[in-house]
Amino acid sequence: TQSTWGDCEGKKYYDFLSGYSALNQGHCHPKILEALHKQADICTLTSRAFYNNALGEFMQHLTGLLGYDKFLPMNTGAEAVETGVKLARRWGYDVKRVPENQAAIVVAHDNFHGRTTLAVSLSSDPDSFGGYGPFVPNIIKVPYNDAHAVAQALENPNVVGVLLEPIQGEAGVFVPDNGYISKVSQICKSKNVLFLADEVQTGFCRTGKLSAFTMKMSDQTSS
């Protein structure tokens, strides 16, 4: 594995950043390369139109690992957020019976959900959204770590989803109070609203647990 990298002036560096937002396996790990080469020698891509004998095993493994009954693979974190919002809207129209084109999503201030048009519409950071309007409508922004603010926002009957990071990353690794995530989850259940956890930067053991959402759900409720 390559451990040092050089610049145009001949200086050598250790790369401890890798892809810190979403990828943390480093460069050219031999096990990853071995698996990549093995698969590339068999088949590089199959269309969604055809049955793939590997996809079912992959999805069964991940749903079992994470404890969910369904799984939809995505290429990027922003694409996952977009799909989550689409799912919440469709559920809102088909199940909750929200009036057409009135579905609303609640997000937290100082979030980071990507750089697509939807993602910057969710943002409260002028550096992220400045110069990219008009924005996606029906977005309600509330302070992070404030369950009461979420409860107030959910008085709007057209809210279909609450999208939060269990621990905010770009905001400076902001860990919410114990009980915040579980309180928001309970509020969502009581108001018939979906809870969407963006774990692009916290999932798969980067907080010490497999899922930061389940970790924060198990926190004792603050007094």
N, C-alpha and C positions, 0 to 999 in steps of 0.2 A: 504494500500500500504506500502511496506517496504521502509523505508527512510534511514536507516543506515546499513552499512555492516562492517563485522569484518575481521581482518587478523589472521594469525597463532599465533600472540603474544597477541591477545585479544583486540587490539586497534579497536575503532569504527570510521567509516568514513561516511561522506555524499558523495554520488556519484553525482557530478554535470556534469560528462562527458557523462554518458549514452552511446550512440553510436554516438558521435559528428559528424562523417563524413556523416552519412546518416540517422540515427535514432535518434529522439530527443523527444520521448514520455515518456522517463523515464522508471521506472520499475513497472510492474503489475498495470497499470491504470485500475480501476474497469470497466470503460466503454469498454475498449479494451478486457479485460478478459471476460466480459459478451458477447460481440459479438463473440469472439473466441469460447467460450463454446457453444453458441447457434448454430453456424455453424457446429461445430464438432459433435454435437448431430444429425445433419441431414445428412451431407456428407462431408468428408474431402478432396476428390480429384476426379476429373473426367478427363478422357483422352481427348486430343485434337480431337480425332476421333469422339467424340460424341457431340451433341448439349447440351449446358449448359444454363439453363434458367436465371442464375444469371449473366453470363459474359456479355451479351448484355446490361443489365441495368447498369452494372459497367462501361463499355466502353462508353456508351451514357452519363453517368454522368461526366466522366473525360474529354471527348472531349468537352462537353458543358462548363465545368468549365474552361478549358484551351484555348478554342477557336480554336481547331484544328479539322480537319475532320477525322483523323485516329489516332489510338492508338494501340500500341503493348506492352502488359505487359511483364516485364522482372523480373528475380529473383534478379539480382545484378546490381550495377552501371557499373562494367566492362563489363558485358554481354550486357548492353544497348549500351555502346560505341562500342563494337565489332559489334553489329547489325547495328548501325548507319554507320559504315565504310563499312560494307557489302552492305548496301542499296545504299550508295553513289557510290560504285564501280559498282554495277549492273546497276544503273541508268546511270552511265558513259558509260558503254558498250552498253546498249540497247537504250538509248535516245540520249546521246551526241555523240555516235559513236567513243569513244576513242579506239585506237588499242588494241587488246587483250593483257592482262597482263601488260599494260602500265599505268593503272590508278594511279594517285598520290593524296596523302592527305597532306594538309598543316596544321601544328600545331604550337603552340607557345612554346618558351623556358619556362622552369620552370613550365610546366604543370603537372597535376596529373590526369590521366585517369584510374588508376587501377594498377593491378599487374600481369595481364596476359602477354603472350609473345607479343601480339600486343601492349598492353598498355606500356610496358617497351621499346618497339621499338619507341614509340612516345616520350618518355621521353628524357630530356637533363641532367638529374641528374645521375651521375655515381653510386651513392648509389642504384638507382633503376634499372639501366640496366647493371651494371658491373657484368660480369660472366654469362650472360644469352644469349649471341649470339649463332648463327647468328640471325639477326633481320629481321623483316618484311621489304621488300624493298619499294622504292618509297614513302618515307616519307620526306617532306620538312619542316624544322624547321626555324621559323622566330622569331624575338623579339616580345614579348607581348607588347601591347599598341602602336603598330607602324603600322598604316593602310597602309602607303606607302610600307612597307616591304611586306605586304600581296599582294598589287597590283603588285609589281615586281614578286612575286612568281607565280601569276596567269597569267603571260605572257606565262607560260608553258601551252600549249593547252591540256595537258593530266591531268591537275588537275581537280578532280571531286568533291572535298569537302574541306571545311575549318572547322576544329574542334577547338573550343575555349571554355574556361570557361568564362562566362560573368564577373565573379569575381574569380580570382585565389585563391584557398584555401590553399593548401599545400605550396605554395610559400610565405605565410605569410599574407594572406588576402589582396591581391593586387587588389585594385579597379582601373580600367583603367580610363583614362580621359573621360569626357563627350564627346559624339560623336564618340568614337572609335568603339563601337559595331555597331552603325548605319552606319558608313562609311564602315566598313568591309562588312556588309550586302549589301549595295549598290554596292560595288565593285564585290561581288559574283554575284549579279543579272546581272550586266553589262557584266560579263565574262562567264555567263551560268555555274555557279558553285554552288553546294549546300552548305548552311551554317548549320553546326551542332553545337548546343549549349549543352555543357555538364553541366547540372544543378543538378548533383547528390548531390553536397554540397550546392547549392544555391536555389533549388526549394522549392515550397510550403511554402512560406512566411518567410523563414529564413533570408531574407534580408529586410523584412518589406513589400515586395510585393509578390504576388502569384508567379511571375516568374521574376528572375533577368534579363533574356534576354529582356522581354518586358519593364521592368523598364529602362534598359540601352538604349533600342531603343528609348525611349521617351525623353532621355536627349537632351538638346540643343547641337547642333554641336559646337565644340570648334572653336574659331577664329584662 
